[in-house]
Amino acid sequence: MIIVSRLTEILNGNIIHHQNYFVMLRWALIFFIVAVIAAIFGFGGIAAGAASIAKILFFIFLVLFLVSIIAGAVRR
């Protein structure tokens, strides 16, 4: 239940105003939801496109997250 409420806050933009770090994660979640909805309705091309965009954004977010963790560890 906590995960659902956190995702709802991210999608509504409540967290983004306080922390700009979640902007890319928000877009990845939006494209993921679009891909799931399109897959349910059977729009294969739209679902594949949205899923690939979500995957790219997720990996970019993951790389930036790891870089920020490493940079924070090096500063200490």
Backbone as XML, in Angstrom:
<?xml version="1.0"?>
<chain id="A" units="angstrom">
  <residue number="1" name="MET">
    <atom name="N" x="0.819" y="-1.191" z="0.000"/>
    <atom name="CA" x="0.000" y="0.000" z="0.000"/>
    <atom name="C" x="0.860" y="1.250" z="0.000"/>
  </residue>
  <residue number="2" name="ILE">
    <atom name="N" x="1.980" y="1.201" z="0.691"/>
    <atom name="CA" x="2.881" y="2.347" z="0.733"/>
    <atom name="C" x="3.444" y="2.628" z="-0.653"/>
  </residue>
  <residue number="3" name="ILE">
    <atom name="N" x="3.762" y="1.564" z="-1.392"/>
    <atom name="CA" x="4.322" y="1.734" z="-2.731"/>
    <atom name="C" x="3.309" y="2.415" z="-3.644"/>
  </residue>
  <residue number="4" name="VAL">
    <atom name="N" x="2.054" y="2.017" z="-3.555"/>
    <atom name="CA" x="1.016" y="2.611" z="-4.398"/>
    <atom name="C" x="0.840" y="4.093" z="-4.066"/>
  </residue>
  <residue number="5" name="SER">
    <atom name="N" x="0.845" y="4.437" z="-2.794"/>
    <atom name="CA" x="0.688" y="5.843" z="-2.424"/>
    <atom name="C" x="1.894" y="6.665" z="-2.855"/>
  </residue>
  <residue number="6" name="ARG">
    <atom name="N" x="3.092" y="6.081" z="-2.779"/>
    <atom name="CA" x="4.309" y="6.781" z="-3.209"/>
    <atom name="C" x="4.289" y="7.005" z="-4.723"/>
  </residue>
  <residue number="7" name="LEU">
    <atom name="N" x="3.860" y="5.968" z="-5.489"/>
    <atom name="CA" x="3.764" y="6.113" z="-6.939"/>
    <atom name="C" x="2.723" y="7.155" z="-7.314"/>
  </residue>
  <residue number="8" name="THR">
    <atom name="N" x="1.624" y="7.204" z="-6.568"/>
    <atom name="CA" x="0.587" y="8.197" z="-6.821"/>
    <atom name="C" x="1.125" y="9.597" z="-6.581"/>
  </residue>
  <residue number="9" name="GLU">
    <atom name="N" x="1.923" y="9.776" z="-5.520"/>
    <atom name="CA" x="2.517" y="11.083" z="-5.250"/>
    <atom name="C" x="3.479" y="11.486" z="-6.362"/>
  </residue>
  <residue number="10" name="ILE">
    <atom name="N" x="4.270" y="10.529" z="-6.856"/>
    <atom name="CA" x="5.219" y="10.819" z="-7.928"/>
    <atom name="C" x="4.474" y="11.205" z="-9.199"/>
  </residue>
  <residue number="11" name="LEU">
    <atom name="N" x="3.432" y="10.440" z="-9.545"/>
    <atom name="CA" x="2.686" y="10.722" z="-10.775"/>
    <atom name="C" x="1.905" y="12.032" z="-10.679"/>
  </residue>
  <residue number="12" name="ASN">
    <atom name="N" x="1.445" y="12.385" z="-9.490"/>
    <atom name="CA" x="0.723" y="13.646" z="-9.322"/>
    <atom name="C" x="1.655" y="14.849" z="-9.292"/>
  </residue>
  <residue number="13" name="GLY">
    <atom name="N" x="2.940" y="14.617" z="-9.108"/>
    <atom name="CA" x="3.903" y="15.707" z="-9.098"/>
    <atom name="C" x="4.143" y="16.296" z="-7.731"/>
  </residue>
  <residue number="14" name="ASN">
    <atom name="N" x="3.611" y="15.690" z="-6.673"/>
    <atom name="CA" x="3.788" y="16.241" z="-5.333"/>
    <atom name="C" x="5.239" y="16.181" z="-4.873"/>
  </residue>
  <residue number="15" name="ILE">
    <atom name="N" x="5.934" y="15.114" z="-5.209"/>
    <atom name="CA" x="7.319" y="14.953" z="-4.771"/>
    <atom name="C" x="8.250" y="15.750" z="-5.663"/>
  </residue>
  <residue number="16" name="ILE">
    <atom name="N" x="7.898" y="15.919" z="-6.915"/>
    <atom name="CA" x="8.790" y="16.545" z="-7.880"/>
    <atom name="C" x="9.074" y="17.996" z="-7.501"/>
  </residue>
  <residue number="17" name="HIS">
    <atom name="N" x="8.128" y="18.693" z="-6.890"/>
    <atom name="CA" x="8.365" y="20.073" z="-6.512"/>
    <atom name="C" x="9.397" y="20.163" z="-5.390"/>
  </residue>
  <residue number="18" name="HIS">
    <atom name="N" x="9.490" y="19.131" z="-4.582"/>
    <atom name="CA" x="10.441" y="19.138" z="-3.474"/>
    <atom name="C" x="11.783" y="18.541" z="-3.869"/>
  </residue>
  <residue number="19" name="GLN">
    <atom name="N" x="11.770" y="17.552" z="-4.727"/>
    <atom name="CA" x="12.997" y="16.885" z="-5.136"/>
    <atom name="C" x="12.981" y="16.710" z="-6.645"/>
  </residue>
  <residue number="20" name="ASN">
    <atom name="N" x="13.878" y="17.378" z="-7.319"/>
    <atom name="CA" x="13.918" y="17.293" z="-8.775"/>
    <atom name="C" x="14.513" y="15.986" z="-9.260"/>
  </residue>
  <residue number="21" name="TYR">
    <atom name="N" x="14.958" y="15.130" z="-8.356"/>
    <atom name="CA" x="15.574" y="13.872" z="-8.733"/>
    <atom name="C" x="14.566" y="12.879" z="-9.312"/>
  </residue>
  <residue number="22" name="PHE">
    <atom name="N" x="13.286" y="13.070" z="-9.033"/>
    <atom name="CA" x="12.280" y="12.104" z="-9.438"/>
    <atom name="C" x="11.636" y="12.429" z="-10.788"/>
  </residue>
  <residue number="23" name="VAL">
    <atom name="N" x="12.110" y="13.453" z="-11.475"/>
    <atom name="CA" x="11.502" y="13.851" z="-12.738"/>
    <atom name="C" x="11.612" y="12.734" z="-13.768"/>
  </residue>
  <residue number="24" name="MET">
    <atom name="N" x="12.804" y="12.183" z="-13.930"/>
    <atom name="CA" x="13.003" y="11.145" z="-14.936"/>
    <atom name="C" x="12.276" y="9.857" z="-14.541"/>
  </residue>
  <residue number="25" name="LEU">
    <atom name="N" x="12.266" y="9.549" z="-13.244"/>
    <atom name="CA" x="11.527" y="8.375" z="-12.783"/>
    <atom name="C" x="10.035" y="8.548" z="-13.049"/>
  </residue>
  <residue number="26" name="ARG">
    <atom name="N" x="9.544" y="9.766" z="-12.887"/>
    <atom name="CA" x="8.123" y="10.029" z="-13.153"/>
    <atom name="C" x="7.791" y="9.746" z="-14.615"/>
  </residue>
  <residue number="27" name="TRP">
    <atom name="N" x="8.654" y="10.211" z="-15.535"/>
    <atom name="CA" x="8.400" y="9.967" z="-16.956"/>
    <atom name="C" x="8.489" y="8.483" z="-17.285"/>
  </residue>
  <residue number="28" name="ALA">
    <atom name="N" x="9.416" y="7.773" z="-16.662"/>
    <atom name="CA" x="9.516" y="6.332" z="-16.900"/>
    <atom name="C" x="8.247" y="5.624" z="-16.430"/>
  </residue>
  <residue number="29" name="LEU">
    <atom name="N" x="7.726" y="6.030" z="-15.269"/>
    <atom name="CA" x="6.488" y="5.429" z="-14.768"/>
    <atom name="C" x="5.301" y="5.755" z="-15.672"/>
  </residue>
  <residue number="30" name="ILE">
    <atom name="N" x="5.244" y="6.982" z="-16.171"/>
    <atom name="CA" x="4.145" y="7.363" z="-17.054"/>
    <atom name="C" x="4.172" y="6.539" z="-18.335"/>
  </residue>
  <residue number="31" name="PHE">
    <atom name="N" x="5.355" y="6.398" z="-18.955"/>
    <atom name="CA" x="5.450" y="5.608" z="-20.176"/>
    <atom name="C" x="5.180" y="4.125" z="-19.902"/>
  </residue>
  <residue number="32" name="PHE">
    <atom name="N" x="5.563" y="3.643" z="-18.719"/>
    <atom name="CA" x="5.273" y="2.259" z="-18.366"/>
    <atom name="C" x="3.768" y="2.039" z="-18.255"/>
  </residue>
  <residue number="33" name="ILE">
    <atom name="N" x="3.081" y="2.963" z="-17.616"/>
    <atom name="CA" x="1.631" y="2.835" z="-17.469"/>
    <atom name="C" x="0.941" y="2.918" z="-18.831"/>
  </residue>
  <residue number="34" name="VAL">
    <atom name="N" x="1.416" y="3.816" z="-19.692"/>
    <atom name="CA" x="0.856" y="3.912" z="-21.047"/>
    <atom name="C" x="1.075" y="2.603" z="-21.797"/>
  </residue>
  <residue number="35" name="ALA">
    <atom name="N" x="2.261" y="2.009" z="-21.637"/>
    <atom name="CA" x="2.553" y="0.750" z="-22.318"/>
    <atom name="C" x="1.651" y="-0.372" z="-21.818"/>
  </residue>
  <residue number="36" name="VAL">
    <atom name="N" x="1.418" y="-0.421" z="-20.515"/>
    <atom name="CA" x="0.548" y="-1.475" z="-19.962"/>
    <atom name="C" x="-0.886" y="-1.294" z="-20.441"/>
  </residue>
  <residue number="37" name="ILE">
    <atom name="N" x="-1.375" y="-0.065" z="-20.414"/>
    <atom name="CA" x="-2.751" y="0.189" z="-20.873"/>
    <atom name="C" x="-2.885" y="-0.133" z="-22.358"/>
  </residue>
  <residue number="38" name="ALA">
    <atom name="N" x="-1.898" y="0.262" z="-23.159"/>
    <atom name="CA" x="-1.945" y="-0.030" z="-24.595"/>
    <atom name="C" x="-1.867" y="-1.526" z="-24.847"/>
  </residue>
  <residue number="39" name="ALA">
    <atom name="N" x="-1.083" y="-2.239" z="-24.045"/>
    <atom name="CA" x="-0.987" y="-3.687" z="-24.217"/>
    <atom name="C" x="-2.311" y="-4.370" z="-23.871"/>
  </residue>
  <residue number="40" name="ILE">
    <atom name="N" x="-2.999" y="-3.850" z="-22.869"/>
    <atom name="CA" x="-4.301" y="-4.413" z="-22.498"/>
    <atom name="C" x="-5.292" y="-4.265" z="-23.648"/>
  </residue>
  <residue number="41" name="PHE">
    <atom name="N" x="-5.266" y="-3.111" z="-24.314"/>
    <atom name="CA" x="-6.186" y="-2.873" z="-25.417"/>
    <atom name="C" x="-5.698" y="-3.453" z="-26.738"/>
  </residue>
  <residue number="42" name="GLY">
    <atom name="N" x="-4.488" y="-3.978" z="-26.758"/>
    <atom name="CA" x="-3.998" y="-4.665" z="-27.940"/>
    <atom name="C" x="-3.320" y="-3.791" z="-28.973"/>
  </residue>
  <residue number="43" name="PHE">
    <atom name="N" x="-2.906" y="-2.628" z="-28.595"/>
    <atom name="CA" x="-2.180" y="-1.761" z="-29.523"/>
    <atom name="C" x="-0.695" y="-2.075" z="-29.412"/>
  </residue>
  <residue number="44" name="GLY">
    <atom name="N" x="-0.248" y="-3.043" z="-30.195"/>
    <atom name="CA" x="1.117" y="-3.542" z="-30.077"/>
    <atom name="C" x="2.183" y="-2.513" z="-30.369"/>
  </residue>
  <residue number="45" name="GLY">
    <atom name="N" x="1.998" y="-1.730" z="-31.420"/>
    <atom name="CA" x="3.006" y="-0.735" z="-31.788"/>
    <atom name="C" x="3.152" y="0.359" z="-30.750"/>
  </residue>
  <residue number="46" name="ILE">
    <atom name="N" x="2.017" y="0.839" z="-30.244"/>
    <atom name="CA" x="2.047" y="1.880" z="-29.226"/>
    <atom name="C" x="2.641" y="1.333" z="-27.934"/>
  </residue>
  <residue number="47" name="ALA">
    <atom name="N" x="2.258" y="0.119" z="-27.564"/>
    <atom name="CA" x="2.779" y="-0.489" z="-26.336"/>
    <atom name="C" x="4.279" y="-0.708" z="-26.443"/>
  </residue>
  <residue number="48" name="ALA">
    <atom name="N" x="4.740" y="-1.170" z="-27.589"/>
    <atom name="CA" x="6.177" y="-1.414" z="-27.757"/>
    <atom name="C" x="6.956" y="-0.102" z="-27.721"/>
  </residue>
  <residue number="49" name="GLY">
    <atom name="N" x="6.418" y="0.925" z="-28.341"/>
    <atom name="CA" x="7.088" y="2.228" z="-28.329"/>
    <atom name="C" x="7.165" y="2.823" z="-26.938"/>
  </residue>
  <residue number="50" name="ALA">
    <atom name="N" x="6.062" y="2.791" z="-26.219"/>
    <atom name="CA" x="6.053" y="3.342" z="-24.861"/>
    <atom name="C" x="6.932" y="2.512" z="-23.931"/>
  </residue>
  <residue number="51" name="ALA">
    <atom name="N" x="6.933" y="1.205" z="-24.118"/>
    <atom name="CA" x="7.777" y="0.348" z="-23.283"/>
    <atom name="C" x="9.254" y="0.606" z="-23.548"/>
  </residue>
  <residue number="52" name="SER">
    <atom name="N" x="9.615" y="0.820" z="-24.798"/>
    <atom name="CA" x="11.025" y="1.082" z="-25.094"/>
    <atom name="C" x="11.456" y="2.442" z="-24.548"/>
  </residue>
  <residue number="53" name="ILE">
    <atom name="N" x="10.581" y="3.440" z="-24.622"/>
    <atom name="CA" x="10.904" y="4.741" z="-24.036"/>
    <atom name="C" x="11.040" y="4.621" z="-22.524"/>
  </residue>
  <residue number="54" name="ALA">
    <atom name="N" x="10.134" y="3.886" z="-21.887"/>
    <atom name="CA" x="10.209" y="3.693" z="-20.440"/>
    <atom name="C" x="11.490" y="2.965" z="-20.050"/>
  </residue>
  <residue number="55" name="LYS">
    <atom name="N" x="11.874" y="1.978" z="-20.855"/>
    <atom name="CA" x="13.103" y="1.238" z="-20.556"/>
    <atom name="C" x="14.327" y="2.139" z="-20.664"/>
  </residue>
  <residue number="56" name="ILE">
    <atom name="N" x="14.376" y="2.963" z="-21.709"/>
    <atom name="CA" x="15.510" y="3.876" z="-21.893"/>
    <atom name="C" x="15.585" y="4.870" z="-20.741"/>
  </residue>
  <residue number="57" name="LEU">
    <atom name="N" x="14.445" y="5.476" z="-20.389"/>
    <atom name="CA" x="14.435" y="6.434" z="-19.290"/>
    <atom name="C" x="14.813" y="5.784" z="-17.969"/>
  </residue>
  <residue number="58" name="PHE">
    <atom name="N" x="14.370" y="4.552" z="-17.757"/>
    <atom name="CA" x="14.707" y="3.851" z="-16.524"/>
    <atom name="C" x="16.212" y="3.634" z="-16.422"/>
  </residue>
  <residue number="59" name="PHE">
    <atom name="N" x="16.843" y="3.190" z="-17.508"/>
    <atom name="CA" x="18.285" y="2.936" z="-17.455"/>
    <atom name="C" x="19.079" y="4.240" z="-17.320"/>
  </residue>
  <residue number="60" name="ILE">
    <atom name="N" x="18.607" y="5.314" z="-17.940"/>
    <atom name="CA" x="19.271" y="6.606" z="-17.752"/>
    <atom name="C" x="19.171" y="7.026" z="-16.290"/>
  </residue>
  <residue number="61" name="PHE">
    <atom name="N" x="17.973" y="6.874" z="-15.702"/>
    <atom name="CA" x="17.777" y="7.194" z="-14.296"/>
    <atom name="C" x="18.672" y="6.332" z="-13.414"/>
  </residue>
  <residue number="62" name="LEU">
    <atom name="N" x="18.776" y="5.059" z="-13.728"/>
    <atom name="CA" x="19.608" y="4.157" z="-12.937"/>
    <atom name="C" x="21.075" y="4.555" z="-12.998"/>
  </residue>
  <residue number="63" name="VAL">
    <atom name="N" x="21.564" y="4.895" z="-14.177"/>
    <atom name="CA" x="22.962" y="5.314" z="-14.324"/>
    <atom name="C" x="23.211" y="6.610" z="-13.551"/>
  </residue>
  <residue number="64" name="LEU">
    <atom name="N" x="22.309" y="7.586" z="-13.681"/>
    <atom name="CA" x="22.478" y="8.837" z="-12.947"/>
    <atom name="C" x="22.419" y="8.624" z="-11.439"/>
  </residue>
  <residue number="65" name="PHE">
    <atom name="N" x="21.570" y="7.717" z="-10.999"/>
    <atom name="CA" x="21.476" y="7.392" z="-9.583"/>
    <atom name="C" x="22.786" y="6.789" z="-9.080"/>
  </residue>
  <residue number="66" name="LEU">
    <atom name="N" x="23.343" y="5.846" z="-9.841"/>
    <atom name="CA" x="24.609" y="5.228" z="-9.433"/>
    <atom name="C" x="25.753" y="6.236" z="-9.450"/>
  </residue>
  <residue number="67" name="VAL">
    <atom name="N" x="25.765" y="7.123" z="-10.437"/>
    <atom name="CA" x="26.799" y="8.157" z="-10.485"/>
    <atom name="C" x="26.696" y="9.084" z="-9.279"/>
  </residue>
  <residue number="68" name="SER">
    <atom name="N" x="25.472" y="9.444" z="-8.900"/>
    <atom name="CA" x="25.313" y="10.320" z="-7.741"/>
    <atom name="C" x="25.705" y="9.620" z="-6.447"/>
  </residue>
  <residue number="69" name="ILE">
    <atom name="N" x="25.451" y="8.324" z="-6.339"/>
    <atom name="CA" x="25.883" y="7.580" z="-5.151"/>
    <atom name="C" x="27.403" y="7.528" z="-5.082"/>
  </residue>
  <residue number="70" name="ILE">
    <atom name="N" x="28.044" y="7.242" z="-6.205"/>
    <atom name="CA" x="29.505" y="7.174" z="-6.236"/>
    <atom name="C" x="30.107" y="8.548" z="-5.945"/>
  </residue>
  <residue number="71" name="ALA">
    <atom name="N" x="29.546" y="9.593" z="-6.534"/>
    <atom name="CA" x="30.052" y="10.952" z="-6.300"/>
    <atom name="C" x="29.880" y="11.346" z="-4.831"/>
  </residue>
  <residue number="72" name="GLY">
    <atom name="N" x="28.774" y="10.959" z="-4.226"/>
    <atom name="CA" x="28.568" y="11.239" z="-2.815"/>
    <atom name="C" x="29.534" y="10.477" z="-1.925"/>
  </residue>
  <residue number="73" name="ALA">
    <atom name="N" x="29.846" y="9.245" z="-2.307"/>
    <atom name="CA" x="30.799" y="8.444" z="-1.529"/>
    <atom name="C" x="32.213" y="8.984" z="-1.638"/>
  </residue>
  <residue number="74" name="VAL">
    <atom name="N" x="32.558" y="9.514" z="-2.809"/>
    <atom name="CA" x="33.909" y="10.045" z="-3.024"/>
    <atom name="C" x="34.103" y="11.344" z="-2.234"/>
  </residue>
  <residue number="75" name="ARG">
    <atom name="N" x="33.057" y="12.151" z="-2.124"/>
    <atom name="CA" x="33.148" y="13.426" z="-1.397"/>
    <atom name="C" x="33.384" y="13.208" z="0.085"/>
  </residue>
  <residue number="76" name="ARG">
    <atom name="N" x="32.891" y="12.126" z="0.626"/>
    <atom name="CA" x="33.045" y="11.881" z="2.069"/>
    <atom name="C" x="34.374" y="11.327" z="2.294"/>
  </residue>
</chain>
